[in-house]
Amino acid sequence: MTGKTYRVGTLTYTRGQLIQVFVWLLLGDFCLHLMDNGVIPTLAPLQFEKLGASKTLYNFVAVTLVNFMYVLLVPVVSTWSDRTRTPLGRRRPFLLIASPLLAIVLILLGFSLNIARWMNASMPSIVGGMSVMTLALSLTVGLFVLFKFLDMFPQSVYYYLWPDVIPHDLLGVFGALFRVFYALGSLVFNKFLIGLAKEHPEEIYAGSAVLYLVAFLVLVWRVKEPEYPRPEPRASESGFFARFAGATRAYFVECFSHAFYWKYFLAMAAFQMGYQPFIANLVYYGKQIFGDTQEGLSRYGNVMALKDVLWIGIYLLLVPVMTKLHPLRAGLVGYVLLTIGSAGGFFFIHDPTTFRVFTVLTFVAAGVYLGGTAAIGPKLLPMEKYGQFASAGALVFRLSVALAGLACGPIFDALGIRYVYAWLALFMLIGTILMAWLYIDWKRLGGDEAYTPPK
């Protein structure tokens, strides 16, 4: 008697083979988010601050500039990936090429001050008399932007790999497990590494880079993609610019001509507009509350570690729930809870105890939203052009976040870092309204019983 098999495209798995695919994808997830949600959002702002950068400059670089770059490039990379056909598939070639370069740049970012000192001593005529701190800040900005450019590939193409290799009816389960390992990566940093951040940032950068590189090279080796049908032929216009114009026109018509997708894109963007500036600046609030010392940073890290433990519990609870609960409903609940928690944080935080309570409550609500909506894209977007439509959503939220970054830095500099919670509450309220609007439209298009992506 043969065991149950699972199919996605031309791939067929036994239970054991499917578990292996989950393991390699989730290992990559753990190492990616140890880097992207532990190391970068904590060490980068501290590194900028140490070199004399204001919150306005940090938010301009880390939020606005990076997201403008993603607005321009993510649609190109995503559509390129959708149309790529190689022996490795359409997703893995991008990960294989980008991962070693990303690891090298991340290591260099950690050593930017050391590199600046060496350049200042060894090649003074080239650096033009810049001080070590000015040179180090310039290197940090350049390497950070280059890192974020390379990070664009795992932050887009890696996510498009899911629906290509995971059976559709298990995407909700995988999405919840994905969030578990996402939180585990963050937990390892916040519990064991953040206390070393002030004294040993170089070693932390280098270690996370090596872990990421190994995990993604193993993922490329062990996870196989299905065979894909040939992509639809491009328009027959001759000349590069004519073909580019035709492809661009088709992209925007297909992705933005239906009101349903606009509602989806905006509902997703509202979360990012509130959450990304919140995450990017929360460490400053933690330093203000707990003190700008190694002990204060460790106490802040303990709050973040508690958040990660609770996230893991939430995501594990969501694994069976998400087989029955549509991500739209989970997202709406998450938005409501986030609005309440972040508003409470703004009005009631005034000491370490209230910071712990309301920060943890806010992140619990964020865990409900993130775990519940992890598979919302594959549930609502056309699968044959998933990368294209996902990139259109990224274009909207990246542009929105870029504009938000221009505003939030000066606001936090002028009004105080406690307004990071007011900022989050405003956009969570907007997101609640947009998600409810999207839910009504989804029901009109068939809901649980009959929904198919509109064309």
N, C-alpha and C positions, 0 to 999 in steps of 0.2 A: 504494500500500500504506500503510495507516494504522498509526501506532505504537501501542504498548500503552497502554491506558487503565486508570485506577485508580478504584475506586468506594468511597464511604462514604456510606451513607444515600442521599439524592437527589443528592449531588454526584458529578460525573464529572470526572476530571482527565486531561489528557495528562501525559507525563513532565515537560515544562517547567512546566506549571501546578502540579504537585505540588511541584516544587523551589522554586517561588516561595512556596508555603505554608510549606514547611520554613524558608525564609530569614526570613520575617517572624516566625514563631513563635520561631525561634532568636535573632533580633535582640532580641526582647522578653526572652527568657531571659537573654541576655548583660547587658542593662542592669538587669534585675531583680536579678540576683545580684551585679553590681558593687555595687549598693546594699545588698542584704540579706545578702550573705556577705562583703563587703569593708568598706564604709563603716560599717554599723551595728554589727557585732560587734567592731570595733576602736575606732572613735571614741566610741561610746556609753559603754563602761566607762571610758575615759580621761576623758570629759567628766564623768561622775558622780564619779570619783575626784578630779578637779581641784576640784570644788565641795564636797568634804568628805564624800561619801557612803561608807559602809562597803560591803564585799562583800555583807553581809546585806541591806542596803537595795537595792543594785543587783540582786541575784538575786531579791528579792521583787518588784520592779517588772518587770524584764525577763523573768523566767522564770515566777514564780507568778501575778502579777496579769494579765499578758498572756494566759497560757494559760487562766486561769479565764474571762477575757472571751471567748476563742475557744470554750471549752466551751459557753457560753451562746449565742453568735451564729453560729458556723459552721454548725450544723445548720439554723438558720433560713434563712440566706443560701443554702445549698446546695440545700435543698428548694425554696425560692423560685425559684432559678435553673432547676432541673429543670422546674418548672411554668410558667415564663415563656414567652410567645409574643409576639414583636414582629417588625417588619420587619427588625431587626438580628439576630434570633435570640434565644437564651435565655442566652447567656454574655456577648456583647459589650456589651450595655447597662450591665452592672455595671462593666465595665472602663472604659467611656467616662465614666461619672459619677465614679467613684472616683479616676481617675488625676490629673486637675488638682488636686483637693483634696489628695491625697497629696503631690504635688510642692510645693505651697505650705507644707504643714505641715513637710515635711522641711527646707525652707530656713529656716523660723522656728526649728526645733530647733537648727540650726547657729548661729543668732544669738541664742540664749537669754540668754547672758551680756550681750551688747550691749543686748538689749531690757531686761534687768533694770537695767542702769546708766541707761538712758534713763528708765525708769519711776521709779526711785529719785530721779532729779534733777528730773523734770518733774511728778510727781504723788505727792509724799511723803504727802499725807493719805490717798490711796487704798491705798497699800502698807502703811500702818499701822506705819511705823517699822522694817520688816524690813531687815536688812542686804542689801547687793547679793548676797552669796553665797547667803544663804537664799532670797531671791527668785528668783535664777537657778536654784537647785536645784529649787524648786517649779515654775517654768516648764518646766524640762527634764523633770521627771517627767510633768507634764501633757501636754506636746507629744509626748513619747515614747509615752505610752499612746494619744494620738490618732493618731499616725503608725501604730502597730501596729493600731489599729482599721481604718484605711483600707487598710493593707497586707494585711489579711485577705482583701480581694477578689481581688487578683492571686494571693495565696498559696492560694486555693481555686478560684475560678472559672476562672482561667487554666489550671489543671491539668485541669479538666473539659472545657475546649475541645479538648484533644488528641484524645480518642477520638471526638469529634463530627466532626472534620475530617481526621483521619489514618486511612488504611485500616488495618484491624485487624491484618493480617499484617505491617505495617511499624511497629507501635507499639514493638517491641523495638529496632529500628534507630533510630527517632526518640528513644526514651528514652536510648540511648547517646549520640547526638549532642547531645541536650539537656544531658547531663552535661558534654560537651566545652565547650559554650558557658558553662555554669555555671562551670566551672573557669577559662575565659578571663576572665570578668568578675572573678573573685576574683584572678587573676594580674595583671591590669592594676592593680588596687588595690595588691596586695602588693609589686609590683615598682616601680611608678612613683609611687604616691601616699602610701604609708604613711610614708615619710620626711618628708613635709610635714605629717603629722597634728598634731604639737604646735604648729606655727607657723601653719598655714593651714587649720584645720578648717572655718571658715565657707565658704571657697571650694570645698572638697571636697564638703561637704553640698550646696551650691547646684548644682555641676556635675553631680553624680549625679542630683539631682532633675530637672534639665532633660533629661538624656539619657533617663531613665526615661519622662518625659512624652512626648517625641517618639516614642520607640520604641513605646509602647503606643497612642498615637493612630494611628500608621501601621498597626499591627497591626489595630486595629478597622476601619480603612478598607479594608485590602487582603485580609484573610482573611474569606471568606464562610462562613456556617454553612448546613447543609442545612435543608430543611423538616422539621419534627418533627410526629409525630402528636399529636393533642389529648391532653392529660394525662387520666388517669383522673379521673372526677368525685369530688369530695369527698363525704363522708358527708352525709346530708340533714338533720343536726341544725340546728335554727334557733338563732340567737343566736351572737355571736362566741365566747363562752367554750365553748359546746358544740362548735362547729366546731373551735376550737383544741384542746380536749381530745381530740376524735376524731382529728384529724391527729397529735397527739402520740402517742396510743395506737398508731395505725397505724405511725408511724415506728419506735417501739421494738419493736413486735411483728415487723415485717418485718426489721429490722436485727439484732436481738439474740436472736431465738428459736431460731436454729440454732447448734449448737456449733462448726461449721466457721468461721463468721464471728468468733466469739469468739477462736478460736485465731489467726486472721489478725490481728485487731485487737491482740491482746496481743503477738504476735511483732513487729509494726511498732512498737508503743509502747515495747518494751524498748530498741530502738535509740535512739529519741528521748529517753527518760529518761536514758540515758547520754551521748548525743552533744550534746544542746543545752546542758546545764550545762558540759560539757567545752569546747565552742566559746566559750561566753559568758565563761569564766574563763581560758582559756589565755593570753591576752595578759598577764594578771597574772604568770603563771609565766615568760613570756618576759622581762618586765621584771626579774624577780628574777634570772634567769640572766644576761641580757645587760647589765643596768644601766638605770636610769630616766633615760636621756638620749636625745637625738635620734639619736645613733649607735647606741645600744642598740636603739632601736625599729626602725631601718633593718636591723640585723642580724637581728632577729626577723622583719621583713618578708621578708628574703631566704630564710629557712627556709620561710615560708609560700608564697613564690613558687616555690621548688623543688617544694614539695608540689603546687602547681597545675600545673606543667609535667608532673610525673609523672602527675597525674590525667588530663590531656589525652591522654597516651600510652595510659593504661589504657582510657579511654573509646573512643578510636579503635580499639584492639584489640578491644574488646567489640562494635563495630558489626557485623562479620560473625559473631562468636560468638553474639550474641543472636538471630540468625535461627534458630539450632538449639538453644540452651540455654535451658531454662525459667528464669524469674526466681527460682523457689523454690530451685533448685539453686545458682544464683549467690549468692543471699542467704545460704544455709547456709555456703558456702565463705567469704564475706565475714565472717560472724559469727565463725567459728573463727579466722581471721587477726586480726581485731580483738581477740579475747580474748588471744591470744598477744602481740600488739604492745603493747597498753595495759598488760598485766601487766609486760612488760619495761620500759616507760617508768617505772612506779612504782618498781621495784626498782633500776634501773640508772642513771637520770638523776642526775648530780651536777655537771655542768659544761657549758659551751656545746657541746662536741663530742658528748657523750652526749645532750644535748637535741636537737641536730640529727638524730642517727641515729634515736632512738626516736620522735621526733615525725614524721619523714618516714615511717618504717615503719608507724606507726599510721595515718597518713593514706593511705598506699598501700592498706592493708587497707580503710579506709573507702571509698576509690575503687572497689574491687572490689564492695563491698556496694551503694553508691549507684548505680553504673552498672548493676550486674546486676539491681537491683530497681526500676529507674526505671519499668518498665511492668508491675509485678506487679499493681497494682490492676485495670487493664483485663483482665488475664488471668484474674483470679479472681472479680471482682465482677459482679453483673448489670448489663449495659450500659444497659438501659432505665431504670434508677434509679441510674445510676453516681454522680451527685453526692450523692444521698441516702446511699448506702452508704459513699462516700468520706468524707462528713462524719461518719458514725457512727464510722469509724476515727479521724478527727481528734478527735472528742469524747473517745474513750478515751485517745488518746495525749496530748492537751492537758491533760486532767484529771490524768493520770499525771505529766506534766512539771510541772504546777503544784504538785503535792504534792512532787515531787522538789526544786523550787526552794525550798520552805520548809526543806528539810533541808540542801541542799548549801551554801548561804551560811554558816550558822553552823558547819558542819563545816570549811569552808575557812578561816574566820576563826580557829577554835579550834586546828585541827591543822596548818594550813599549806597553801599552795596546791599543793604537790606531790601532795596527795591527789586532785587533779583526775584523775590517771591511775588511781588505785585505784577511784575512782567509775566511770570509764568501763569498767574491766575487769570490775567486778561485773555491770553491766547487759549487757555483751556476752556474758558467760557465761550469764546468764539467757536472753538472746535466742537463743543457740545451741540451748538446750534447747527453747524454744518453737517455733523454726523447724523443728527436726527433728520435733516433734510435728505441726505443720501439714503438713509434707511427707508424713508417713505417712497422714494423713487425706485429703490430695489424691490420693494413689495409690489409696486405697480408693474414692474417688469417680470413678475412671476414669483419672486421670493424663493422660499425653500423648495417649492415643488417644481417650478418651471423656469427659473432664471437662466438665461443665456446672455453672454456679453452682446450688447447692441452693436450694430454696424451702421 
